[in-house]
């Protein structure tokens, strides 16, 4: 097998395609020959990802803005993928938005917004894609988090941890239900990945000491390092991998 073309001819949906991990994944999927379908509520970022993929010679369409907390918008993305490429082989549920606060100050709105935009969004998009994945014996890759496995000392992530714990459990259930249809479902749990939202940690000595010090590699991960694992899980190289969660955290969970 030509490992640089593992996804040739496969149609891969990437939610949150305008963000750091989403963009890196779109570029990686396209480089491996996939037909990429991006979608994001943030139109400018999604458009930039589309431009980068096309500039690199990749094949991609993008649906933006698309609010995937709305089931009609999820159906719109699936319909666009089918119309453009004839089906759906992979869905990478990457898009999410978290809101942070501690238990003694969090309000109802913060809790419900995070559950909706990190957990409900995965359910709605997967449900919309399921009939097409059944046809293709497809693959699902979800983004969980280190926060689904461990508390992070300086992160007020109560709702975030609950949502990502739900994604982790949902993925295992999807793997069990998908086995009847040849569908594999796995997740990745990133640690601290360098993005526009996390780069501020590098400017905070105490944050860096605590957060980066937990990783064996003592550094932030890069979006491309997550994308490479996602591409593996989406490909036939992972044909005997389902119901698994892959830590992409620089070794945090290992010590």
Backbone torsions as a table, in degrees:
resi	resn	phi	psi	omega
1	UNK	NA	136.6	173.5
2	UNK	-79.7	105.3	-174.1
3	UNK	-67.1	-16.6	177.2
4	UNK	-81.3	-6.4	-179.3
5	UNK	-129.0	33.3	-175.5
6	UNK	-60.5	-27.6	-174.4
7	UNK	-107.9	18.3	-177.1
8	UNK	-57.1	126.3	177.4
9	UNK	80.7	-4.6	179.8
10	UNK	-90.3	145.0	179.9
11	UNK	-100.5	120.8	-173.6
12	UNK	-121.0	120.6	175.5
13	UNK	-90.2	132.3	176.4
14	UNK	-122.7	113.0	176.3
15	UNK	-85.6	152.5	-175.1
16	UNK	65.2	40.0	-172.7
17	UNK	-69.9	-14.7	-179.8
18	UNK	-86.8	-10.7	-179.5
19	UNK	-86.2	-178.1	-172.5
20	UNK	-66.0	-53.4	-179.8
21	UNK	-70.5	-37.8	177.7
22	UNK	-61.6	-44.5	179.8
23	UNK	-65.2	-46.1	179.6
24	UNK	-59.5	-36.9	-179.8
25	UNK	-71.4	-40.8	175.8
26	UNK	-59.0	-45.2	179.7
27	UNK	-64.2	-40.2	179.6
28	UNK	-68.3	-46.1	178.7
29	UNK	-58.5	-46.2	-179.0
30	UNK	-62.9	-39.6	179.9
31	UNK	-64.4	-27.1	179.1
32	UNK	-92.4	10.1	171.4
33	UNK	96.4	4.9	-177.5
34	UNK	-74.2	154.9	162.6
35	UNK	-85.8	115.1	-173.1
36	UNK	-99.7	135.4	174.6
37	UNK	-119.1	108.3	178.9
38	UNK	-96.8	156.5	173.8
39	UNK	-157.7	144.9	-178.1
40	UNK	-163.9	147.9	174.5
41	UNK	-73.6	-24.6	179.1
42	UNK	-89.5	101.4	-171.7
43	UNK	-65.4	-40.3	-175.6
44	UNK	-63.5	-45.2	179.3
45	UNK	-65.3	-40.8	178.8
46	UNK	-63.3	-41.4	179.7
47	UNK	-65.0	-37.7	178.7
48	UNK	-66.5	-39.9	176.5
49	UNK	-62.0	-45.1	177.3
50	UNK	-56.4	-45.2	-179.2
51	UNK	-63.2	-40.1	-179.3
52	UNK	-67.8	-41.4	178.3
53	UNK	-63.1	-46.6	-179.3
54	UNK	-65.0	-37.6	178.7
55	UNK	-64.1	-28.8	178.0
56	UNK	-86.1	3.8	178.8
57	UNK	87.3	10.7	-179.6
58	UNK	-83.9	168.5	178.9
59	UNK	-108.6	121.6	-175.9
60	UNK	-156.1	146.0	163.6
61	UNK	-122.3	160.2	-179.7
62	UNK	-139.7	134.5	177.1
63	UNK	-109.7	109.1	-178.0
64	UNK	-154.3	144.8	-5.9
65	UNK	-73.6	148.0	178.3
66	UNK	-139.3	115.9	179.1
67	UNK	-93.0	102.2	-172.5
68	UNK	-82.0	5.1	167.3
69	UNK	-80.8	-3.7	177.4
70	UNK	-106.2	117.1	-174.9
71	UNK	-62.2	-27.5	177.2
72	UNK	-66.9	-35.6	177.3
73	UNK	-69.8	-35.7	175.1
74	UNK	-61.4	-45.7	178.6
75	UNK	-61.6	-35.8	178.6
76	UNK	-62.7	-41.6	179.7
77	UNK	-64.9	-44.8	179.9
78	UNK	-63.1	-43.9	-179.9
79	UNK	-61.3	-39.0	178.9
80	UNK	-65.3	-39.6	178.3
81	UNK	-63.9	-44.1	-179.4
82	UNK	-66.1	-42.6	-179.8
83	UNK	-63.5	-41.7	-175.7
84	UNK	-78.0	-38.4	-169.2
85	UNK	-128.7	-0.5	173.9
86	UNK	89.4	-2.5	179.9
87	UNK	168.9	-172.0	178.8
88	UNK	-134.5	125.4	178.8
89	UNK	-103.7	-31.8	-175.1
90	UNK	-141.0	138.0	167.2
91	UNK	-124.4	125.1	176.5
92	UNK	-107.3	103.4	-178.7
93	UNK	-84.0	87.4	-176.7
94	UNK	-105.4	-32.9	-173.9
95	UNK	-63.5	135.7	-179.7
96	UNK	-170.0	161.1	172.0
97	UNK	-143.2	127.7	179.9
98	UNK	-111.9	152.5	175.4
99	UNK	-127.1	137.6	-166.0
100	UNK	-117.4	137.1	173.1
101	UNK	-168.8	159.4	178.3
102	UNK	-84.0	162.3	-176.9
103	UNK	-58.7	-33.2	-175.0
104	UNK	-83.4	-5.0	178.8
105	UNK	-130.1	-7.4	-176.7
106	UNK	-67.7	139.3	177.4
107	UNK	-104.8	171.3	-176.4
108	UNK	-60.6	-40.6	-176.9
109	UNK	-62.4	-43.5	179.8
110	UNK	-62.2	-44.2	177.8
111	UNK	-59.6	-53.1	-173.6
112	UNK	-68.8	-35.8	177.3
113	UNK	-62.8	-41.3	-178.7
114	UNK	-68.6	-44.8	178.1
115	UNK	-60.9	-41.1	-179.1
116	UNK	-66.1	-44.5	-171.4
117	UNK	-91.3	-4.6	174.9
118	UNK	-117.6	-28.8	-177.0
119	UNK	-110.5	-52.7	-179.7
120	UNK	-58.4	-36.4	-177.6
121	UNK	-61.4	-35.8	178.8
122	UNK	-70.1	-43.6	177.4
123	UNK	-59.9	-49.7	-174.8
124	UNK	-63.8	-42.5	-177.5
125	UNK	-71.7	-39.0	179.6
126	UNK	-67.6	-41.3	178.1
127	UNK	-61.0	-39.8	179.3
128	UNK	-66.8	-35.7	-177.0
129	UNK	-83.3	-18.7	-170.3
130	UNK	-52.4	-48.3	-179.0
131	UNK	-58.7	-35.7	178.5
132	UNK	-73.9	-37.0	177.7
133	UNK	-66.2	-34.1	175.6
134	UNK	-61.0	-42.1	-178.9
135	UNK	-63.6	-35.6	-172.8
136	UNK	-102.7	-0.6	-173.7
137	UNK	53.4	55.4	-167.2
138	UNK	-84.3	-169.7	-176.8
139	UNK	-130.4	143.1	176.0
140	UNK	-117.6	132.7	171.7
141	UNK	-127.2	122.6	-179.7
142	UNK	-111.1	151.1	174.3
143	UNK	-95.8	110.9	169.6
144	UNK	-91.9	-135.1	-178.5
145	UNK	-174.8	156.0	167.3
146	UNK	-53.7	-32.4	-179.7
147	UNK	-65.6	-17.0	174.8
148	UNK	-76.1	-14.0	-174.9
149	UNK	-112.9	-27.4	-172.3
150	UNK	-153.7	148.5	172.7
151	UNK	-72.8	144.0	178.9
152	UNK	-112.4	118.4	-164.6
153	UNK	-50.2	-46.2	-172.6
154	UNK	-102.2	10.0	-178.1
155	UNK	-106.8	118.0	178.4
156	UNK	-79.1	66.7	-165.7
157	UNK	-106.8	39.2	-177.0
158	UNK	-58.1	-55.0	-178.3
159	UNK	-67.4	-38.6	178.8
160	UNK	-61.4	-45.3	179.5
161	UNK	-63.4	-40.6	179.2
162	UNK	-64.9	-43.3	-179.3
163	UNK	-64.9	-46.3	-177.9
164	UNK	-71.8	-30.4	171.1
165	UNK	-63.0	-36.8	175.3
166	UNK	-65.5	-39.7	177.1
167	UNK	-62.0	-42.4	179.8
168	UNK	-60.2	-48.2	179.8
169	UNK	-67.3	-40.2	178.8
170	UNK	-60.6	-38.9	-179.0
171	UNK	-61.4	-42.9	179.1
172	UNK	-64.3	-40.1	177.5
173	UNK	-65.4	-41.2	178.3
174	UNK	-62.7	-37.0	177.2
175	UNK	-63.0	-41.8	179.9
176	UNK	-65.7	-45.9	180.0
177	UNK	-70.7	-34.3	-177.1
178	UNK	-72.9	-18.9	-176.9
179	UNK	-58.3	-28.8	179.7
180	UNK	-68.7	-18.7	-173.7
181	UNK	-118.6	8.5	-177.0
182	UNK	73.8	16.4	179.4
183	UNK	-89.6	129.5	172.7
184	UNK	-100.1	144.1	176.5
185	UNK	-135.5	124.8	179.7
186	UNK	-138.6	168.8	177.0
187	UNK	-134.8	161.2	169.4
188	UNK	-118.5	144.2	176.8
189	UNK	-119.5	92.8	178.4
190	UNK	-69.0	148.8	167.0
191	UNK	-88.4	-135.9	179.5
192	UNK	-83.9	109.5	-178.3
193	UNK	-107.1	137.1	-177.4
194	UNK	-73.1	111.0	176.9
195	UNK	-137.0	177.7	176.8
196	UNK	-61.0	-28.1	-177.4
197	UNK	-82.5	-23.7	-174.9
198	UNK	-108.8	-11.3	-174.7
199	UNK	-61.2	-23.9	179.4
200	UNK	-60.6	-23.7	179.4
201	UNK	-59.0	-34.8	-177.9
202	UNK	-65.8	-21.3	179.7
203	UNK	-91.4	-2.4	-177.8
204	UNK	-116.3	107.1	-173.5
205	UNK	-59.4	-40.0	-178.0
206	UNK	-71.4	-41.7	175.1
207	UNK	-57.9	-47.4	-178.9
208	UNK	-61.9	-42.7	-179.7
209	UNK	-59.5	-47.2	-176.4
210	UNK	-76.2	-50.8	-171.3
211	UNK	-74.4	-52.2	-178.3
212	UNK	-73.8	-26.2	177.9
213	UNK	-66.8	-18.3	177.9
214	UNK	-75.7	-20.8	-177.1
215	UNK	-88.6	135.5	177.0
216	UNK	-57.1	-33.8	-177.8
217	UNK	-83.1	-9.9	174.5
218	UNK	53.5	42.7	176.4
219	UNK	-157.5	166.4	170.7
220	UNK	-74.0	150.6	169.8
221	UNK	-82.3	166.0	178.6
222	UNK	-108.2	148.5	179.8
223	UNK	-53.5	-36.1	-179.5
224	UNK	-64.7	-27.7	179.4
225	UNK	-72.8	-29.0	172.3
226	UNK	-75.0	-43.8	-177.1
227	UNK	-59.3	-35.7	-179.1
228	UNK	-66.0	-36.3	177.4
229	UNK	-71.1	-40.6	177.6
230	UNK	-60.1	-43.6	-179.9
231	UNK	-62.2	-39.6	175.8
232	UNK	-60.5	-49.8	-177.6
233	UNK	-64.2	-29.3	179.3
234	UNK	-77.5	-17.8	-171.5
235	UNK	-96.3	170.4	177.2
236	UNK	-68.4	-14.2	174.5
237	UNK	-61.9	-23.5	179.3
238	UNK	-102.5	30.6	-172.9
239	UNK	-62.8	-20.4	179.3
240	UNK	-112.0	23.5	179.6
241	UNK	-117.3	115.4	175.4
242	UNK	-153.2	150.1	-177.6
243	UNK	72.2	14.5	-175.7
244	UNK	-102.0	155.4	170.5
245	UNK	-121.8	127.9	-179.2
246	UNK	-105.1	120.6	177.1
247	UNK	-77.5	124.6	174.8
248	UNK	-119.0	70.9	-167.2
249	UNK	-133.7	14.4	179.0
250	UNK	67.3	17.2	175.8
251	UNK	96.3	9.7	-177.1
252	UNK	-56.5	-45.2	-175.5
253	UNK	-75.7	-6.9	-173.7
254	UNK	-92.6	-5.1	178.2
255	UNK	-147.0	NA	NA
